[in-house]
Structure formats: structure tokens, C-alpha cells
Amino acid sequence: MAGTWVDRASADDLMALAADRGPVPMQVGALLLLGAGADAGAVAAAVGAACGWVPRLRQRLVRTPPGCGRPVWVEDAGFRAERHVRRVTLTGDLLELTAALVTTPLPRDRPLWAAVVVEGLPGGGVALVLVMHHVVSDGVGGLAVLGALADATQHPPARAGHPARPTTRVLLRDAWTARAAAVRRMPLAGRRVAAAATELGLQRVRLAARTSLNVRTGPRRRLLVVSVPLAGVRAAAHQHGATVNDEVVSAIGGALGDLVAARGEPLAELVVSVPVSARTQTSASQLGNQVGAMPVTVDLRADRAERLRRVAALTAARRAAQRGGSAALLVPAFRLLATLGLFRLFVDHQRLVHTFVSDLRGPVERWAIAGVPVEAVVPVAPTPGNVTVSFGVLSYAGTLAVAVLADPERVPDLDVLGAALARELDALAGRDAGSAGGG
């Protein structure tokens, strides 16, 4: 059919759906803080305008007939931006509200995202909490959506027309064409699997030590944020031949080591899973998921400088493999577990990693929404299973924000962890103090 294309879910998208098991949905979010002078109505209108830039915000994922391949993204015939955007007045703690919004399942009868404009902040500012199901996009794509909010404010786009929903005949032809192409790519499969094994570190697999960091979690999450100047972190990292991500992973490892030691659980090594995107950037019209994983062992017996150098050496060796290549093994394995009904059992009892650290590089200059600068951006990325605390990291306009998300029943000492993380980052960067906010 002329004018019809087939926009299918990727294998990584299907993995995000397969992983959506347990009390916390596979959703990601961001908290944007706008300064005084922001108008809540104008911010809500900007979100609606951004839907013209981001086709995925108007689409739903639907199953195809037997033999027609993976599910496809199609335009939601009943789409209206106002069904996704609402305004609320803050009555409690903003970080607590943000954690609750991100961990509340999105309605499945519409595109899987929501935006909440929060009024009544101290000082007269306005906040925006954006929530998306992980199937809509990974972290890199989420940044593209946030950037589109600012673009739509300054250049409101005309909503482009969308082609008709593919017919069964079109779907069949596309599915068999894709299968033929997959057969032709089979000689490359061995190299992809080898790259995946390198990124996952399968040459040296050991179970992570048992600690109170890995116990079955419940539906609630508490959010705490540690913010530090990016310049100092970057300079310290480069001084040790490391990256900012290396320094953050090392600092988080040290802070968690202090936490479990205070609980009476001395730990020699801590395993951190770092998502690795197969792309460094994307546009708001090309979302989806292209993410692998890189487990990093942090040696807690070494001093801070030596710990950082070892993390940097380990990640440098792993980066020699194809970025995000581990998805070649993770995607089929997780989908198989989900098909067998074993994924929830696996994530509730896994002993491969202690925590997750998702690090994104945001813009150097501040965004503006409805003419008002965005003063801060906080990433929120809940994890399923038995990981009681995880970390979302984002650099934005000269500030590095580390969002610590934890099950409050399993991590009642979250403030202790936040203080330890601030000390670790300050010590590595040679500063006197960092700043932390709780929720």
C-alpha cells in the first residue's frame, strides 16, 4: 500500500515489556524544575505541542496477526494530549510525589506516557514530572523527548499526518523480508555474541556476594538527590585517566560499601550494572530501546584513588566491544524467561549485580520551557526484582545530579547512603562538601 510503512517494536523494546514483572512497573521519568515566573498552563501547553515533534507520544503498540512478525506502533485514533497532561498543587514533598508518579502504572488504553505539572512550589516555581514506559524509549531517547519540549515551545510544529495502519498483506511481506535479511546476517551473529560476552564480562562470571542490598522489593520507592558541580568531577576523573561515569560508579561503590559495613556486613567487592546504549544520541522521532549492560566490579579494599583507577581500567577494556552489544545475549535470554513465566522468579533472586547505575550526558546549556529556564533535571529509573537501591545520573548545565531511588522498607537508612555518596564524590574531586535532598 503506497504511503504505508511498518514501524515495529525492536527486540530491545520487547525485552522492556518482558521485564515488566513485579510490583514496580518498568517506567522511567524525569523531574524538571522551572524557576519563578513559570506559568503552569503554558508548561502544560508546551507538553501538548511537543507531541507534534514526537510521533511515539501519539502511538500505541499493537499485536499483529499470526505469522506477521513483531508488534507494530500505530497512531492512537483517540489521542488527545489532555488525556496525558494534568496539573496538581503540591501538598507535600516534591521528591516523594515524583517517586510515586513514576512508580504508578500508566493506563494501557492509550500511549504509555504521562506528564504532571506541579504548582505551589516554595518560591513560586513550577515542576514538570514526565513519565514514560520503558518500551517507549531508553534514557538517550528520553533526553531527546525532553529536548523536544524546549524546541516545541520556541517552534510549535504542525502535526504531521500518519500513514494508514498496515494491512495484513503489508505486515506479512515486511515480516518475511525481515526474516530473509536476518538469515543473510547470520554470519555476523558469532561476532555479535562475542562482543556481547565481552561487554557482559562472561569470561569471568562470579556470583555477587550476599548482602541486604539484594532482597525482594515492594511497590514503594523513596527518592533522594545528590548534586555536585560537574567541572570538579570531570577534572578529577581525567586526572586519574577515568571518565565521569567511572568516577560516579566508584563513588557509588564506596558509598554502598560504607552502608553495608554500617549494617554489619563488610564487603570486599560490589557489582554495579551499568546500562550501555548502542547510540550516543538520537532524535525525538527515533526512539525505542538500544541498550545493553556492563557489569562493573568495584574493589572496596582499595583506597579511593586506586578503586577509581581499577574501575577505569575495567570499563576501558569492556568498551573495546561493540556499544550495547550485550543485548544480543540479554534480549533472547530475558524473553525466554518471560515466555516460561520465570522472569519474576529470576529477578527476585538474582545474584549477578548489587545495583544499577544509569548515567546520561545531558545538555551543556539550559533548556527553556514556555520561556522559562529549566533550572535542574533529575532522572528517575526504577528497577525490578531484588535490587533495593539504584541510581540515575545526569549531567545538566554544569551540574551532576545523582538520583538515589530505594525501597524505603528495605533501605530505611537512605539518608546515611546519601551522605556517604556526597562524601565520596567530594573526596574524589577534592571538594569540601556536596548537597543532598531527600524525599
C-alpha positions in Angstrom: 0.0 0.0 0.0 1.5 3.3 -1.0 2.3 5.6 1.8 2.4 2.8 4.4 5.4 1.9 6.4 5.8 -0.7 9.2 7.2 0.6 12.5 7.9 -2.5 14.5 8.9 -2.9 18.1 12.6 -3.8 18.3 13.9 -6.8 20.2 15.1 -4.4 22.9 11.5 -3.0 23.1 10.2 -6.5 23.6 12.7 -7.1 26.4 11.4 -4.0 28.2 7.9 -5.4 28.0 9.2 -8.8 29.2 10.9 -7.2 32.2 7.7 -5.5 33.3 7.0 -8.0 36.1 6.6 -7.3 39.7 5.3 -4.5 42.0 7.2 -1.6 40.3 6.4 -1.0 36.6 9.2 -0.7 34.0 8.7 3.1 33.7 11.3 5.9 33.6 10.8 9.5 34.4 12.3 12.9 34.9 11.7 15.8 37.3 12.3 19.2 35.7 12.4 22.3 38.0 11.5 25.6 36.4 12.2 28.9 38.1 9.9 31.6 39.4 7.7 33.1 36.7 6.8 29.8 35.1 3.1 29.5 34.2 1.6 26.1 34.8 -0.8 26.4 31.9 1.9 27.4 29.5 4.1 24.5 30.6 1.2 22.1 30.0 0.6 23.6 26.6 4.3 23.1 25.8 4.0 19.4 26.5 1.0 19.1 24.2 2.9 20.9 21.5 5.8 18.5 21.9 3.5 15.7 20.7 3.8 17.1 17.2 7.6 16.6 17.4 7.5 13.1 18.9 5.4 10.6 17.0 5.9 7.9 19.6 3.9 10.0 22.1 0.8 9.6 19.9 1.3 5.9 19.2 0.3 2.6 20.8 1.9 -0.8 20.4 -0.5 -3.4 19.0 -0.1 -7.1 18.3 -0.1 -8.4 14.7 -1.9 -11.5 13.2 -0.1 -14.9 13.4 2.9 -15.0 11.1 3.0 -11.2 10.7 6.0 -10.6 12.9 6.6 -8.4 15.9 4.0 -5.9 17.3 3.8 -2.6 15.4 3.5 1.0 16.6 0.3 2.7 15.2 -1.3 6.0 15.7 -3.8 6.1 18.5 -7.1 7.1 16.9 -8.4 8.6 20.1 -5.2 10.5 21.0 -5.6 13.8 22.9 -2.8 15.4 24.7 -5.1 16.5 27.6 -5.6 12.8 28.4 -1.9 12.6 29.3 -1.2 16.0 30.9 -2.6 17.2 34.2 -1.9 19.9 36.8 -1.6 19.4 40.5 -0.8 21.6 43.5 2.0 20.4 45.7 0.8 19.5 49.2 3.8 17.5 50.5 7.4 16.7 49.4 8.2 17.1 45.7 10.6 14.2 45.5 8.1 11.9 47.3 5.5 12.9 44.7 7.9 12.3 41.8 8.7 8.8 43.1 5.0 8.0 43.5 4.2 9.2 40.0 7.0 7.2 38.3 6.1 4.0 40.1 2.3 4.2 39.4 1.4 2.1 36.4 0.3 4.0 33.3 -3.1 3.3 31.7 -2.7 0.7 29.0 -5.6 2.0 26.8 -3.5 4.9 25.5 0.1 5.8 24.6 2.3 4.9 27.5 3.3 8.3 28.9 2.1 11.0 31.3 3.1 14.5 32.3 2.2 16.2 35.6 2.7 19.9 36.0 3.2 20.7 39.7 2.3 24.1 41.1 2.6 25.6 44.6 6.4 25.0 44.9 8.2 27.1 47.6 9.4 30.3 45.9 6.7 30.2 43.2 8.4 27.9 40.8 6.8 25.1 38.8 7.9 21.5 38.3 7.2 19.1 35.5 7.2 15.3 36.0 7.4 13.3 32.8 6.8 9.5 33.0 7.2 7.0 30.1 7.0 3.3 30.0 10.5 1.9 29.1 9.1 0.4 25.9 8.6 3.9 24.6 12.3 4.8 24.9 15.5 4.2 26.7 17.4 7.0 28.5 19.0 8.5 25.4 15.6 8.7 23.7 14.2 10.2 26.9 16.7 13.1 26.7 15.5 13.7 23.1 11.9 13.9 24.3 12.9 16.5 26.9 14.8 18.5 24.3 11.7 18.4 22.1 9.8 20.1 24.9 12.1 23.1 24.6 12.0 23.1 20.8 8.2 22.9 20.7 8.0 25.9 22.9 10.0 28.0 20.5 8.9 26.5 17.2 5.5 24.8 17.6 5.3 22.2 14.8 2.4 21.3 12.6 1.4 17.8 13.4 2.4 15.6 10.6 0.0 13.1 9.1 0.5 9.5 9.8 0.1 6.7 7.2 -2.7 4.2 7.4 -2.4 1.2 9.7 -0.6 -1.6 7.8 -2.8 -4.3 6.3 -2.2 -7.9 7.0 -0.7 -8.3 3.5 1.8 -5.5 4.1 2.7 -6.9 7.5 3.3 -10.4 6.1 5.5 -9.1 3.3 7.5 -6.9 5.7 7.9 -9.8 8.2 9.2 -12.2 5.6 11.5 -9.6 4.1 13.0 -9.1 7.7 13.4 -12.8 8.2 15.3 -13.1 4.9 17.5 -10.3 5.9 18.2 -11.9 9.3 19.3 -15.1 7.5 21.7 -13.1 5.4 23.1 -11.5 8.6 23.7 -14.9 10.3 27.5 -14.9 9.6 27.8 -11.8 11.7 26.0 -13.4 14.7 29.1 -15.0 16.0 30.9 -11.6 16.2 27.8 -10.1 17.9 27.7 -12.8 20.5 31.5 -12.4 21.2 31.0 -8.7 21.6 28.1 -9.3 24.0 30.1 -11.7 26.1 32.9 -9.2 26.4 30.6 -6.4 27.4 28.9 -8.6 30.0 32.3 -9.9 31.2 31.3 -13.5 30.8 34.9 -14.7 30.7 34.9 -14.2 34.5 31.5 -14.8 35.9 31.1 -15.0 39.7 28.0 -14.6 41.8 27.7 -11.4 43.7 28.2 -11.6 47.5 25.0 -12.0 49.5 24.1 -8.7 51.2 21.0 -6.9 52.4 21.2 -4.8 49.2 19.5 -7.7 47.3 16.2 -8.8 48.8 12.8 -8.9 47.3 11.3 -5.3 47.0 7.9 -3.9 47.4 5.8 -1.3 45.4 7.0 1.9 47.1 10.1 4.0 46.4 11.8 6.9 48.1 13.9 9.4 46.1 17.0 11.3 47.2 19.2 13.6 45.1 22.9 14.4 45.5 24.1 17.3 43.3 27.7 18.4 42.7 29.4 20.7 40.2 30.3 18.8 37.1 33.6 20.6 36.4 35.3 19.3 39.5 34.1 15.7 38.9 35.3 15.8 35.3 38.7 17.3 36.2 39.3 14.6 38.9 38.3 11.8 36.6 40.6 13.0 33.9 43.4 13.3 36.4 43.1 9.6 37.1 42.7 8.6 33.4 39.0 7.9 34.0 35.6 9.2 32.8 32.9 10.9 34.8 30.9 7.7 34.6 33.9 5.8 36.1 34.1 8.3 39.0 30.4 8.1 39.7 30.5 4.3 39.7 33.5 4.3 42.0 31.8 6.8 44.4 28.6 4.8 44.5 30.5 1.6 45.2 32.3 3.3 48.1 29.1 4.7 49.5 27.3 1.4 49.3 30.3 -0.3 50.9 30.1 2.1 53.8 26.4 1.5 54.1 26.6 -2.3 54.3 29.6 -2.1 56.6 27.5 0.1 59.0 24.9 -2.7 58.8 27.5 -5.2 60.0 28.1 -6.6 56.5 31.7 -6.0 55.5 32.0 -6.4 51.7 35.2 -6.8 49.6 33.6 -6.3 46.1 30.5 -4.8 44.9 29.0 -5.4 41.4 27.4 -2.5 39.6 25.4 -2.9 36.4 25.8 0.0 34.0 23.4 0.2 31.1 25.3 0.8 27.8 23.4 2.5 24.9 24.2 1.4 21.4 23.9 5.1 20.4 25.3 8.2 21.9 22.4 10.4 20.8 19.1 10.2 18.9 16.2 12.4 17.8 12.7 12.7 19.1 11.4 10.9 16.0 13.7 7.9 16.5 13.1 6.5 20.0 12.8 2.9 21.1 15.4 0.9 23.0 19.0 0.1 22.1 20.6 -0.8 25.4 23.0 -3.4 26.7 24.5 -3.9 30.1 28.1 -3.8 31.5 28.7 -5.3 35.0 31.5 -3.5 36.8 33.2 -4.9 39.9 34.2 -2.2 42.4 37.1 -3.3 44.7 36.2 -1.9 48.1 39.5 -3.0 49.6 41.4 -0.4 47.6 41.7 3.3 48.5 39.6 5.8 46.6 42.2 6.7 44.0 43.2 3.1 43.3 39.5 2.0 43.3 38.8 4.6 40.6 41.8 3.5 38.5 40.7 -0.1 38.6 37.1 0.8 37.6 38.5 2.9 34.7 40.8 0.1 33.5 37.9 -2.4 33.6 35.4 -0.2 31.7 38.0 0.8 29.1 38.6 -2.8 28.3 34.9 -3.5 28.0 34.3 -0.5 25.8 36.5 -2.1 23.2 33.5 -4.3 22.4 30.5 -3.0 20.4 28.5 -0.5 22.4 25.3 -2.0 23.7 26.3 -5.4 22.2 25.3 -7.3 25.3 21.7 -7.0 24.2 22.5 -9.8 21.7 22.5 -12.2 24.7 20.3 -10.4 27.2 17.3 -9.9 24.9 16.7 -13.5 23.9 17.5 -14.8 27.5 15.1 -12.4 29.2 12.3 -13.0 26.6 12.7 -16.8 27.1 12.4 -16.4 30.9 9.3 -14.3 30.4 7.8 -16.8 28.0 8.4 -19.6 30.5 6.9 -17.5 33.3 10.3 -17.5 35.1 11.4 -13.8 34.7 9.9 -12.6 38.0 11.5 -15.6 39.8 14.8 -14.8 38.3 14.9 -11.0 39.1 13.6 -11.6 42.6 16.5 -14.0 43.4 19.3 -12.9 41.0 22.9 -12.7 42.4 24.6 -11.2 39.4 24.6 -7.5 40.4 24.1 -5.5 43.6 22.8 -2.3 42.0 22.2 -0.4 38.7 23.8 2.9 37.7 22.3 4.7 34.7 24.5 7.6 33.6 23.4 10.1 30.9 25.2 13.1 29.4 22.7 16.0 29.2 23.0 19.4 27.5 25.6 21.9 28.4 23.2 24.8 28.1 19.9 25.1 30.0 16.7 24.2 28.3 13.8 26.6 28.5 10.1 25.6 28.5 7.4 28.2 27.9 10.1 30.9 28.0 11.4 29.9 31.5 14.8 28.2 32.0 14.8 24.7 33.4 17.0 25.0 36.5 17.5 21.3 37.3 16.7 17.9 35.8 16.5 14.8 38.0 16.4 11.3 36.3 14.3 8.6 37.8 14.7 4.9 36.8 13.1 2.2 39.0 14.4 -1.3 38.7 12.6 -4.6 39.2 13.3 -7.5 41.4 15.6 -7.7 44.4 17.7 -4.6 43.8 16.8 -2.4 46.8 18.6 0.8 45.7 19.5 2.1 42.2 21.0 5.3 40.8 20.1 7.6 37.9 22.8 10.1 37.0 22.5 13.1 34.6 24.8 15.9 33.8 22.9 19.1 33.0 24.1 22.7 32.5 27.2 22.3 34.7 25.7 20.2 37.4 25.9 16.4 38.0 22.7 15.1 39.7 22.7 11.6 41.2 19.2 10.4 41.9 19.1 7.6 44.5 16.0 5.5 44.4 15.3 2.9 47.1 12.6 0.8 48.6 12.1 2.6 51.9 11.2 -0.6 53.7 14.4 -2.3 52.6 16.6 0.8 52.8 15.5 2.8 55.9 19.0 4.3 56.1 18.7 6.1 52.8 19.9 9.4 54.3 23.0 7.7 55.5 23.7 6.5 52.0 23.1 10.0 50.6 25.6 11.5 53.0 28.2 8.8 52.2 27.7 9.3 48.5 28.2 13.1 48.9 31.4 12.4 50.8 32.7 10.0 48.2 32.2 12.4 45.3 33.7 15.3 47.3 36.7 13.3 48.3 37.4 12.1 44.7 37.0 15.7 43.4 38.9 17.4 46.2 35.9 19.4 47.5 34.7 20.1 51.0 31.0 19.4 50.7 28.2 18.3 48.3 24.5 18.8 48.6 21.8 16.2 49.1 18.0 16.5 49.1 15.6 13.8 50.4 12.1 12.8 49.7 
